[in-house]
């Protein structure tokens, strides 16, 4: 199956694209786009991969679902398009960056600048129906993104995996902590941010680790 995705990822993930579950998933997603309002736009489903080729990945942040409001989702977890108000979790992420390393919140919630520096902003599920959170869960995306995480964990060394909340932590439970830095805390959502997200210092910790292993730090 020919999936429109950045070349290095396409080659590495071709075995997944050829599996029955992915064919079934593709049929489901195509039908949904034909009959429902689905986010993100189809051309941006694999935006996280297209902006961050395999060889450039240094940090992996795992989200759950794309945003399901108009104009928000563009294929990067926690990120919104330019001009879109910041969702509450993103507000809290920027607050923690300010408290951790002193960087003032930006004027846009578009995290493309992180992706271009080697941060893979990966949602577990890559599509969603408008106004229906979780509506595309359980159709195969999770199997696919588990394979992506396993590929990264097995084939690369000294990555930083950032796992906020129980869902992301379960998804990254198998990652070898001796080979990679795995940072875990509460989720930045307003429901849990004060239970351990604020003060986690994940942004400075990630940069310290990258620097210690000879890699360029992320400009958060």
Secondary structure by P-SEA (a helix, b strand, c coil): ccccccaaaaaaaccccccaaaaaaaaaaaaaaacccccccccccaaaaaacccccccbbbbbccccccccccccccccccccccccaaaaaaaaaaaaaccccccccccaaaaaaacccccccccccccccccccccccaaaaaaaaaaaaaccccbbbbbbccaaaaaaacccccccbbbbbbcccccccccccccccaaaaaaaaaaaaabbbbbcc
